[in-house]
Structures are given as C-alpha cells and as structure tokens.
C-alpha cells in the first residue's frame, strides 16, 4: 500500500522516495512505423526513423499510445491537486462519502492522541490500514479544521500544509511535423494510469489505472472511454495491468482476479475473460452484458494479453496444476496461446526446452506486426525473439551487467522484422549504467543506433544515469 504509507510517513516527517521498479514503454512506435513517441525525463518527444528527435512537446507524461491512423497520440499527464475541493471532483459520490467518513475517524484519532507523533502510525495501524482515501481525508481536514489540527500537531502541521495529491489527465494530441496540436481532455482521475490502448476503429480506448487511490495490491481498474466525447465505463476493479482489444475493436479481453489473497507467495486464482464493449460503428454499447470466461489462470497483476488478427490470443501466465503443494508453486511466467473460436484448450507457446530462458519478465512480451515473432525480455536485460511458427528462440541481446538498470524500456517492434530496444553502450567511470536505443533487424542482425546524438536532456534518467545536476554523467 505504497501511497498510504508514503502519505503517513510524510505526516510524521520522514522523507521517503518511492521509485517504480517495473519497466515501462518509454518509446512507442506509431502503427505505420514512421515515428515514435519518446517519454524522456523532460517530457514527451517525437523521433523519426532516422533518430531525429523533437524538443519536449508535452510535459509530465507517464503513459502514451498512438491511434491506429498514426496521426494522434493519447497521453496521460500527471499534475498536482492541492485542495479538497479539487480532490472531491475526482471521486464518485460513494467515494466522496467514504472519504468524508474516513476524515471524521482520522480527526478523532489525531485529536485524541497523546503520544509521540513518531509512533502515531503504529498506534493507529488498524484504522490507517482500513482507509482507502487517507490523503484526500487529510486535505479535507486541512481545509475544514485548520485551527484544531494546527494546535494539536504544532510543528508537524507544516507537513500537512505541504500535502498534495497526484492526478492524471488523459488527453488526445495531434502530432504534426510542426509540433503538437489539440490536447482535448478525455478523462481525469486520481488513480495512476499505467496503460492505454486504442481500439482498431479509433473511436474508443481502454484505460488501466491503479485500482484504488490508497492501494497497490496488484489489481487494476480497467475502463473503456469514448474518444469522441462521453463518460468512461468501468469494466473491472480486479484486473491485470495489460488487457487488449479484439482485432475488430468490439470486445475487450482481460484477466481478472477471482478473489483477494493477502499471501503474496500463493498465486491468486483468476480468469481470462472477454466482454463486448463496442457496437460495429465503434461507439460504446449501452449495455456491456456479462463477460465470458475463456480460461482460468493463476492471477498476476502484470498479466499481459495480445489479441491477434486471426482471433487467437497470446497471454502470459504461470503454469500450475491443482491441487498442488505450496512448495510446487512457481513465480516463472511463460506464454500461452488460446483460440476461442476453434480450440477449447490453451496451448504453450514457448517450448519446455526453452523455458530456462524465461523469468517473471516474460509478461513484457510484444508481438511483431505480422504476428510471426514475439519479443521476450528478461529482468537481467537479456532479450530473445520467439518464432511462433517453429518455436525457436533467438537471442538478440545478452544479459546486462547486474549493476546496471537492466531494462530501461520494454522492447517494441518498429516493423515485422525490426525490434527496438535499449542496448548497453560504453560508459564513463562515473556512470553506473548507459544505454543506446537501437533498432535491430532480427533477420540480418543489422543495427541502427536510434539515440545517437540525442541531447543530454533527452536521455537523462532514461538511457543515462542522472547526476546531481539532473543531467547524464559525463
């Protein structure tokens, strides 16, 4: 429960830096392969096939994706919320009611507390653990009971005065040769946006968010939003991070947890589901109807799905036979293929002889545009490509130095035989790690260095270690 703990450590005056440990899509190629959005530390930039890169076009972008026609991009930008009035707009009526209820309990706990504030968290753990909207409640108390809290908290009141929340805006931008245009708001949320994908007809997108504002338990909220105006429609609050649209853009395929299991060592049960979301015209259906279960799976929050044009579905999952002893469970992920229209079983995509080349990072796989190859990275930085037809696994990058940031971005296909990924480069003695973005033809093995000559600001904290000045080490 990262956000909850961070809020209350701020409250008791302890500095904590929460850094994400999962790789993200820092570079995403347009469907036509002519341009890519680059999520640099100083904002969203655009580069072409030759590696020519723009100045920052949009600031504070966490996630981006292209529309099918390669003309627009959706970008989830992060901003700050400083007041309860602003925060309340991001909550549904039931959520606002719960936040106010939690504010009342927190106010009572603060005013009745007589010990050291350093021990407040320990003494009130049951209350804080049950709160979903701790930070929102504190903003409410700051606005409505400032004198009481200031008198009680004394020097700790300064921490409450500094408190703010993150909010995310999903906007649609037209990316032109001259720069960026548009920026119409489609969706605003107080939950971290972690993934977005636009349907093939270009009229709807799926949005994946952290499931609850004060929770980080591996479940994600999945919603569908119309791109021509309208209200977001929630699919599930118990989903995995990477769902996908069916090839025709009318259905959504996703993984959903069947239950909550607090024992992280034991995989929760889940299912692979499909639900009809859009009409043939691309508009959202008035009634999504009941989702259909395609398969039962051990649930992992990072479960990834890719729907192919043939109707087949590739997904990452643990392989587990029930019943099994606790010692028989495994964290190893592998890939499966399911053809819901023809076969009643899920088949293994990766041969058992090649399973030693996989680990939990298999969930970061990506399918080539012609659907004949799948890139599969490892947490060590090793990247392999699986030939779907033959089952052969070809290494395109060996393991990276363990001291380095081994996977700065998820490998992406530029074309059916060109894979783009971060490859280690020569570093200076002061660098802990340094990478170049390369495009490799997986057939000829020819490589192009895409990021050659990029400005320090474009690679800082992404492809190069950042020094105290905020720029790559020299």
N, C-alpha and C positions, 0 to 999 in steps of 0.2 A: 504494500500500500504506500507507494513512493510519495505521492502528493500529500497524503495525510501526514506522514512522518516529516516531510520537508516543512509543511506549514507549522507544525508544532515545535520543531527544532528552531525555526525562525522565532517562534513565540518565546522560547526560553533563552534565546540569544546565542544559539550555537550555529556557526556557519557550516553549511553543507553544500557541496557541489554534486549534483546528480547528473552523471553523464550516461547517455544511452550506449549500450554495448552491442546493439544489433546493427548490422549494415542496412543501408537504405539505397534507394535508387537516386544517386546523386547525378546521374546522367541518363536521360531517356530520349531515345531516337524517335523521330516522327515516323508514322507508318510508311511514308514514301522513302525514308532513309536519307533524306537530303539535309536535315537539320536535327540538332539535339538541344534540349534544354539542359543546362548545367546548373545544379544547385550548389553554387560556390558559397563560401562563408559570408561574402558581402552581397549576396542576392542572386536572383535568377539571371543567368546569361544565356545566350544562344550561340551555338557554334555550327559551322557548316561542315561539309565532308572533308575539306582541306584542313580543318582545325582552326580556321579564323573565328575568333570569339568576340562577342559584343561586350560593351560595358554592362554593368549591372542594370537590369531593366525593372525588376520588381524586388523589393527588399523583404527580408524575413520570411522566405518561402520554405516550408517544411516538406511539402509533397507537391508534385506536379505530374500531369499526364496530358497527352495530346488527344485532340478529336480525330475521328477517322479520316477526315479530309486533309489533315496536316496543316491547317491554317490557324487553328486556335489551340490554346492550352488552358487547362484548369489549374489553378494554383491555390494552395491552402496557405494563407499568410497568417503569421502569428502577431497578435497585438496585446496590449495590456488593458485590463479592466480595473478601475481604481475605486469604484463605489458600489454599494449595494444596489442602487438604482439601476446601474448598468448590468450588474451581475444577474439581477432578477429577470431581466429581459431574455436571458439565455436559458432560463429554467421553464419547464412546463408548469401549469398550475399545481399539480400534485407535488412536483419537486420544490416549488416555492413554499408550499405549505410545510413540507418536511424540513426545509432549511430553516424556516422560522421556528419550528418546534425544536430543532437542534440548537438554535441560538438561545432559546429560553433555558435549555438544560446547561449549556455552556456558561451562560451568565450566572446561573445559580451556583455552578461548580466553582467559578472564579471568585465570586463574592464571598462564598463560604469557606474558601481555602485559607489555611493559616500557616502552612509550612513553607519551606524553601521552594521558589519557583523552579529551581533545577530539578525538583522531584515531582513537579505537577503532573508530568506525563505518566510517571509510574503510578501515582496515586489515583489517576483517573483513566487508566488504560481501558477498562470495560466501556466507559462512556465514549471515549475517543475512537475506539475500535468499531463501535456501532454507528458512528456518524458518517454519512455519505457526503455531506456538504459543509465540512468543517471551515474551510476558508471563506465560503460565502456567508456562513453564520457569523464569523468574526467581522466581516465587512458590515453586516447588519448591526452588530453590537457597537462597532466603532462610530457609525452614523447616529445611532439612536440612544446610546448610553455612554457618551464620551466622558462625562464628569465622573460617573461611578467607576468606570474602568481605569481612568487616569489616577484617581485617588487610591484605588486598590493596587494597581500594578506598579505605580511610581516610575522607576527608571526603565521598566520593561514596556511601558506604554509607547516608547519610541519605536519599538519593533512592530507594534500593531499599527502605528501611523504609517509605516513604510509598506505595509502589506498590500499586494495587488495580485490579480489573477491573470492567467493566460486565456486568451480567446482566439479562435481561428475563424477566418473568413475564407470561404471558397468563392473564387471569382473566375470569370471567363475572360481571357485576353486574346485579342488578335495579334499574332506575331508576324510583322511585316518586315520587309527589307529596311524600312525606315525606323523600326523600333517596335514599340508595343502600343496598342490602342485598345479602347474598351475598358474592361475591368468591372463589368456589371456584377453585383453581388448575387450569388445564388443561394448561399447557406451560411449561417453563422452559428457557432457552437462554443461551449466551454469545455468540450472534450477534445483531446488531442487527435487530430486527423492523421491516420497512419497509412492510408492507401486510398486511391481513387482510380476508377476505370470508366471510360465512356463506352456505351453500347455501340454496336456496329452501325446503327441507323443515325447516331449522333444526336438523339433527342432526349436521352436520359443518361445519368451517370450513377454509379454506386459510390457511396462514401463509407469508409470504415473508420470508426472512432474508438478511442478508449471507452470501455463500456460504462463506467461510472466516473463522475468527476473526482472522487476521492479513492479510487480503487485501481489496482494494476495487477489483477489476478489471472491474466491470460485470456480473458474473454473480451470480445469486442462487439460494439454495436454496428450493425450493417443497415444502411438506409439507401433508398433509391430517391433521386431528386430529378425533376424535370428541368431541362436546360432552357426551356422557353418560358419559364415563369411558373410558379406554383409551389406547393408545400411538399417538403420531404416526407417520405413514407417509410416507417421503420419496418425492417424485416425481422430482426432478432437482436437481442442484447447478449446472447450467449454464443456468438460466432467466433470463428477463427479469422486471422488477420487478412488472408488473401483469397477472397471469393472471385468469381469471374462471371461474365455474361455468356450465355449460349451464343453460338455463331450468328444466329439470326437476330440477336439482341432482344429477344422477347422474354427470356427466362433468366433467372439468377441461380447459379449453383454455388453452394456454400457449405461449410462444415459448422455444426452446432453441437455444443456440449449438452449431453443428456442430463447431467447432474453436476453439482459443485463438489469437488473433492479437495479438502484442505491439505491432504497428504500429497505434496508435490512429487514424491517418489513413485507414486502409483498413478499411471495414466488414467485420466477420467474417461468415461465412456462418451461416445459421441456418434454422430451420423453425418453422412454426406447427403445433402438434400437439394432439390430443385423446386423453384416456385415460379409460377407465371406472373410476370410483373408488367409487361408492356403489351399493348394491342399491336396489331400488324402495322398500324400507322406510326408506331413509336411512342405514343402517349401512354402515360401510366394507366393501368386498369383501375376501375373504380373499386374492384374487389380482387385482391391478390389470390384469394382462396387458400386452401390448405396446401402446404408443401408436401412433396412426395419424397419419401426416403429411398435413396438409391443404394446405400451401403451403410453398414455400421463400422465405425473406426475408433481406435484409441484417440481421444481428442488432444490435440496440442494447439496452443494459441497461435502458433506460427504456421499452421497448416495452409498450404498453397494449392490452388486449383487453376488449371488452364483448360479451357474448352476448345476443341479443335473444330475445323470446318467440316470434318467428316461426322461430327456428332459424338466422337469419343471424348473422354475426359481423362486428363492426367492429374494426379494429385499425390502429395507427399503424406506419408503416414508411417507410424510404427507398425511392425508386424507382430501380432500377438494372438495366440490361441488360448481360448478359455475353456475350462478353468486352467489356471497356472499358478505356480508358487510365486511368492513375492520376489524371490531371487531370480526368477526367469524373465522378469520384465526387463526391457531394454530401452535405452534412450536413442538408439540408432534409428534414423529415418531412412526410408527408401521410397521409391516411386512406383505407383500402380497406374494401370490403365483400365478404364471401365467404358464399355459400350452399352449404354442403357437401352438402345433400340434393338440390339442383336444378341448380346450375351448376358447371362444372369450372374456372372461372377466377375470379380476384379482380378486382373492378371498382373503379375510382377513385370515391371518394365526393365529393371536392372537385373541382369543375371546374377545368381548367387556367387559365381566365381569373381564377380567384380564388386561385391558388397563391401569388401575391406577398404575400398576407395571412398566410401561414404561415411558421413557422420551426421550430427544434428543440422548441419548447414545445407543438407540436401533440399530443405524447404525453400532455398533461394534459387531453385532451378528456373530456367526460362526456355521456352520452345522457339525454335527458329521459325521465320515466316512461312517456309514451305512445309513445316511440321515434320521434317525428317530427322532433325537433330535436337538434342536437349543439352543445354549447358548446366553443369552441376558443380558448384564451388564447395570447398571445404573451409572450415573455420581457420585452418592453417594457411589459407591463401592459395592452396592448390586448386586448379580449375581443370575440369575434364569435360569432354563432349561425348555424349552417348548417341550412337547411331541407332535410331528407333527401329530400322528395318533389320539390322544384323545383330544388335545387342552389343556391338563392340564399343569399348570405352577408350577414348584417345585423350592423352594428357596434353593440354595446351599451355599450362603453367605449373612449374613445380612448387613445392612448399616454400613459403616466405619465412625469412628469419623470425623466430618466435618473439624476438624483442620488438618487432615492428607491428604497426596496425595492419593486420593481415588482409582485410577485405574492406577497403575504403568505399567501394560501391558494388552493387550487385551486377554481375556481368549482363550485358544487353546485346541483342542481335541488331546489327545495322541492316543486314540483308540476310538472305538464306544461307550464305556461306561466310559471312563476316561477323566476328564476335568482338565486341568492345569490352575491355576490362582494364583494371589498374594493375600495371606490372612494376615490380621493383626496379629502381634506377640507381645509379651511383649517387651516394650521399656524402656530404662532408662530415668530418669527425664530430661536428656539433649536432648533426641530425640524428634522431632516433629512427626515423623512417622517411623514405622519399619514394614517390611513385610517379610514373607517367601513365596517361591514358593511351592505350594502344588499340588499334583495330587490326585484328589478325584474320587472314583468310585461312579457314580451317582445312582447306584442301591443299593449297600451295604452301602454307605456313608463312607467307609473306606478311610483314608487319609494317604498319604505318603508325608513327608517334603522333597522336592527335593533339596532345597538350604542349608540344614543343613551342617554346617562345611565349607561352601564356604569362600574363603579368603576375607578379607575386601575390597580389590581392585575389586572383582567381584560383590559386592553388593552396593558399594558406589554410591550414587546418583541415584540408581535404586531401590533397596529394603530397603536402609537405608538412612537417612538424612546425607548429607555430611557436615563435619565440616571445619574449616578454613584450616586444613592441607590436605584437599582433601580426607579424609577417613571417614567412618561412625563414628558417635558419640558413645562413649563408654558407 
